[in-house]
Amino acid sequence: MEKRKFGRTGLEVSLLGFGCGAVGGLMVKGAPADQERAVWRALELGINYFDTAQQYGDGESERNLGRVLKALKPDVYVGTKVRLPPTEPGRIGEAIAASLEASLKRMQRDQVDLFQFHNPIVGTNAGSSFAADTVLAEVVPAFERLRAQGKCRFFGITATGETASLHRVADSRAFDSAQVSYNLLNPTPGATVAAGYPAQDFANLLGHTQAADMGVIVIRVLAGGALSGTEERHPLGSPPPAPIGSGADYRRDVERARRFEPLIRDGHADSLIEASIRYVIAQPAVSTVLVGYSTMEHLEYAARAVEKGQLSQAALERIAEIQRGFVGEPR
């Protein structure tokens, strides 16, 4: 398994990570024995980054991951997240600390390698979306205190919200990493000029994270499953999630995903899933890619896709042509 530099942290992470969320569902609703076999196989494949969060199954993902890692005792990196409810100024630090303490207890750990702020980052506080000013003035000091206490080694953001605010937080170099929604249907985080795409699609976000030497964890590689080209869901998986920066709804994303089928007919990849994974790893700013698994077969397939390496230049040019066809369409 290829390893890539995780920003300025000094860590080297597997190009394929292990997503423990509800979209795949294995680490939330799977059988304990299946969870253990999947994690063991991931370790054999060279995967060394496991990503979870409190809200995945209301803590079940953290509990299950913690149980399995305690039994296997592997040398891996673990990341979790805090998603705050609307919180009064002055109490943000307290809420963040309480969330991490609860996560550590569920995972039976003293420390996580990466602790991430999971709320949208915007211009002005609104509900559970936090202004960049608030993030820099209150969230960052709270994370720094937890790092000083040895509760986390590094901290990052989930880069959703408003483009200008995300750029500002990335440019501050206050965070070590960013989780970025980036895929065939939402290419603009990697675009220097996102001609025709709305600003909220996070144009050139990867350029800002790269300039700040942040580690980048790509999420929504398969657009919540839409890039399988079908609306069918595995029984362990969540219902179709709301799109991030792509179509107006999941069905629209599935329809657009099918426009990439010429890549398969022309022999650039064996499936839309493979093409989606190999497209994202062609971006040099990317450190690791999260795929949510429902079965061992999903894990094996994703690992084989990564092993094949990035798509050819000819495939990338064909993709760019198809993506240009999305510009200006109703979203």
C-alpha positions in Angstrom: 0.0 0.0 0.0 1.4 3.4 -1.0 2.0 5.8 1.9 1.8 9.6 1.5 3.0 12.4 3.7 0.3 13.8 5.9 1.0 17.4 5.6 3.5 18.9 8.2 2.7 16.3 10.9 5.5 14.0 10.0 3.1 11.1 9.7 2.9 8.9 6.6 -0.6 7.5 6.0 -1.9 4.8 3.7 -3.3 6.2 0.5 -6.4 4.2 1.2 -7.9 4.7 4.7 -10.7 2.9 6.6 -13.9 4.9 6.8 -15.9 3.8 9.9 -19.0 5.9 9.1 -22.7 5.1 8.6 -22.7 5.4 4.8 -20.9 2.0 4.5 -22.2 0.9 7.9 -19.9 -2.0 8.7 -18.4 -0.5 11.9 -21.9 0.9 12.9 -24.3 -2.0 12.3 -22.1 -4.9 11.2 -21.6 -8.2 13.1 -18.6 -8.0 15.6 -16.8 -10.9 13.9 -17.2 -9.2 10.5 -15.8 -6.0 11.9 -12.8 -7.8 13.3 -12.1 -9.7 10.1 -12.4 -6.5 8.0 -10.0 -4.5 10.3 -7.5 -7.4 10.3 -7.6 -7.6 6.5 -7.2 -3.8 6.3 -4.0 -4.2 8.4 -2.8 -7.0 6.1 -3.4 -4.7 3.1 -1.2 -1.9 4.7 -4.0 0.4 5.8 -2.9 2.4 8.8 -5.5 5.2 9.1 -8.9 4.6 10.7 -11.5 7.4 10.7 -14.5 7.6 13.0 -16.7 10.1 14.8 -19.1 10.3 17.7 -22.2 10.8 15.5 -21.6 7.6 13.5 -24.3 5.5 15.0 -24.5 7.6 18.1 -21.1 6.4 19.3 -21.4 2.8 18.0 -18.6 3.2 15.4 -16.2 4.5 18.1 -17.2 1.7 20.5 -16.7 -1.0 17.8 -13.5 0.4 16.4 -12.1 0.7 20.0 -13.0 -2.9 20.8 -11.4 -4.3 17.7 -8.2 -2.2 18.0 -7.9 -3.1 21.6 -8.0 -6.8 20.7 -5.6 -6.5 17.7 -3.2 -3.9 19.2 -2.0 -2.7 15.8 0.3 0.2 15.1 -2.2 2.5 13.4 -3.4 6.1 13.4 -6.9 6.9 14.6 -9.0 10.0 14.0 -12.3 11.1 15.4 -14.4 14.2 15.4 -16.5 16.7 17.4 -19.6 18.1 16.0 -21.0 20.8 18.3 -24.6 21.8 18.6 -25.3 25.5 18.6 -23.0 26.6 21.5 -22.8 29.8 23.3 -19.5 31.8 23.0 -17.3 31.1 26.0 -18.5 27.5 26.3 -17.1 26.1 23.1 -13.9 24.9 24.7 -15.8 23.1 27.4 -18.0 21.3 24.9 -15.1 20.3 22.7 -13.2 18.9 25.7 -16.2 16.9 26.9 -16.8 15.5 23.5 -13.2 14.2 23.2 -13.3 12.7 26.7 -16.5 10.8 25.8 -14.9 9.6 22.5 -11.8 8.4 24.3 -13.9 6.5 26.8 -15.9 4.8 24.1 -12.7 3.8 22.2 -10.9 2.7 25.3 -8.0 5.0 24.4 -5.9 7.7 26.2 -5.2 9.6 23.0 -6.2 10.0 19.4 -3.8 10.8 16.6 -6.2 13.3 14.9 -9.1 15.2 16.4 -11.3 17.1 13.9 -13.8 19.9 14.0 -16.8 18.5 12.1 -19.0 21.6 11.9 -19.5 23.7 8.7 -17.3 26.9 8.7 -19.0 30.0 7.5 -18.8 33.8 7.6 -21.3 34.4 10.5 -22.4 32.0 13.3 -25.7 30.4 12.4 -27.0 27.4 14.3 -24.4 24.7 14.2 -22.4 26.5 11.5 -19.5 28.4 13.0 -17.9 31.6 11.8 -14.2 31.5 10.8 -13.6 34.2 13.5 -15.1 31.9 16.1 -13.2 28.9 14.9 -9.8 30.7 15.1 -10.6 32.5 18.4 -12.2 29.7 20.4 -12.0 26.3 18.6 -8.3 26.4 17.9 -7.3 27.3 21.5 -9.5 24.5 22.8 -7.8 22.0 20.5 -4.4 23.3 21.5 -5.2 22.7 25.2 -6.2 19.1 24.4 -3.0 18.6 22.5 -1.0 20.0 25.5 -2.8 17.6 27.7 -1.8 14.7 25.5 -5.3 13.9 24.5 -4.7 14.3 20.8 -1.5 14.6 18.7 -2.9 16.7 15.8 -6.1 18.5 14.9 -8.1 19.3 11.8 -11.3 20.4 10.1 -14.0 18.9 8.0 -13.9 21.4 5.1 -17.6 22.1 4.6 -19.2 25.5 4.7 -18.4 28.6 2.7 -15.5 28.9 0.4 -14.0 32.1 1.6 -14.2 31.1 5.2 -12.6 27.7 4.5 -9.8 29.4 2.6 -9.2 31.7 5.5 -9.0 28.9 8.1 -6.7 26.9 5.9 -4.5 29.9 5.2 -4.2 30.5 8.9 -2.1 27.3 9.2 -3.9 26.8 12.6 -5.0 23.2 11.7 -2.9 20.3 10.7 -5.4 18.6 8.3 -8.6 19.0 6.4 -11.2 16.5 5.3 -12.3 17.5 1.8 -15.3 16.3 -0.3 -13.7 15.7 -3.7 -14.9 13.4 -6.4 -15.8 13.0 -10.1 -19.1 14.9 -9.5 -17.5 17.7 -7.4 -14.0 18.4 -8.9 -13.7 22.0 -7.9 -11.8 21.6 -4.7 -8.9 20.6 -6.9 -9.5 23.2 -9.6 -7.3 26.3 -9.9 -10.1 28.0 -11.8 -13.5 26.5 -11.4 -15.1 28.2 -14.4 -18.9 28.0 -14.3 -19.2 26.3 -10.9 -20.8 28.0 -7.9 -18.4 29.3 -5.3 -19.8 27.1 -2.6 -18.3 24.1 -4.4 -15.0 25.0 -2.7 -13.0 26.0 -5.7 -9.2 25.4 -5.3 -9.6 24.4 -1.7 -6.8 21.8 -2.2 -4.5 24.5 -3.4 -5.0 26.4 -0.1 -4.5 23.2 2.0 -1.4 22.3 0.0 0.1 25.8 0.5 -0.6 25.5 4.2 1.1 22.1 4.3 -2.0 20.4 5.7 -2.7 16.7 5.5 -5.8 16.1 3.2 -8.3 13.3 3.9 -10.7 12.9 0.9 -14.2 12.1 1.8 -17.3 11.4 -0.4 -15.0 9.7 -2.9 -18.1 7.8 -4.2 -20.4 10.8 -3.6 -22.2 8.9 -0.8 -22.6 5.9 -3.1 -23.9 7.7 -6.2 -20.8 7.0 -8.1 -21.6 3.3 -8.1 -24.1 4.4 -10.8 -27.0 2.8 -9.0 -29.5 3.9 -6.3 -29.4 0.5 -4.6 -28.1 0.5 -1.0 -26.5 -2.3 1.1 -28.6 -3.3 4.1 -25.9 -2.0 6.5 -25.6 1.3 4.7 -27.3 4.5 5.6 -30.1 6.0 3.5 -28.8 8.1 0.6 -27.0 11.1 2.1 -27.5 14.7 1.0 -24.9 15.6 -1.7 -22.0 17.9 -0.8 -21.1 20.3 -3.6 -22.5 18.2 -6.4 -26.1 17.7 -7.5 -29.3 18.9 -6.0 -30.1 15.4 -4.6 -28.8 11.9 -4.6 -30.9 10.8 -7.7 -29.4 13.6 -9.7 -25.9 12.5 -8.6 -26.6 9.0 -9.8 -27.8 10.2 -13.2 -24.7 12.3 -13.6 -22.5 9.4 -12.5 -23.7 7.3 -15.4 -22.3 9.9 -17.8 -18.8 8.6 -16.9 -19.6 5.1 -18.2 -17.6 5.8 -21.5 -14.5 5.5 -19.3 -15.4 1.9 -18.7 -16.3 1.1 -22.3 -13.0 2.6 -23.5 -11.0 0.5 -21.0 -9.8 3.2 -18.7 -11.2 1.4 -15.6 -13.2 -1.7 -14.8 -16.1 0.1 -13.1 -17.3 3.6 -12.0 -16.2 2.8 -8.5 -12.6 2.0 -9.6 -12.6 5.1 -11.9 -13.8 7.3 -9.0 -11.0 6.1 -6.6 -8.3 6.3 -9.2 -9.4 9.8 -10.2 -9.0 11.2 -6.7 -5.6 9.7 -6.0 -4.3 11.4 -9.1 -4.4 14.7 -7.1 -1.0 15.2 -5.4 -2.4 17.2 -2.6 -4.4 14.2 -1.3 -2.8 12.2 1.6 -5.4 9.5 2.1 -8.8 8.5 0.7 -11.7 7.3 2.8 -14.0 4.7 1.5 -17.0 3.5 3.6 -17.3 -0.3 3.7 -20.3 -2.5 4.1 -18.5 -5.8 3.4 -15.0 -7.3 3.1 -15.5 -7.4 -0.6 -15.9 -3.6 -0.7 -12.6 -3.3 1.2 -10.8 -5.7 -1.2 -12.1 -3.9 -4.2 -11.1 -0.5 -3.0 -7.6 -1.7 -2.2 -7.2 -3.2 -5.7 -8.3 0.1 -7.3 -5.7 2.0 -5.3 -3.1 -0.6 -6.2 -3.7 0.1 -9.9 -2.6 3.7 -9.4 -4.0 6.9 -10.8 -5.9 7.1 -14.1 -4.0 7.8 -17.3 -3.8 11.3 -18.7 -6.1 10.4 -21.5 -8.7 9.3 -18.9 -8.3 12.5 -16.9 -8.8 14.5 -20.1 -12.0 12.6 -21.0 -13.2 13.1 -17.4 -12.6 16.9 -17.7 -14.6 17.0 -20.9 -17.6 15.2 -19.2 -17.4 17.5 -16.2 -17.5 20.5 -18.4 -20.9 19.3 -19.6 -22.3 19.7 -16.0 -21.6 23.4 -15.9 -24.7 25.5 -16.2 -27.1 22.6 -15.7 -29.8 22.8 -13.1 -28.5 21.6 -9.8 
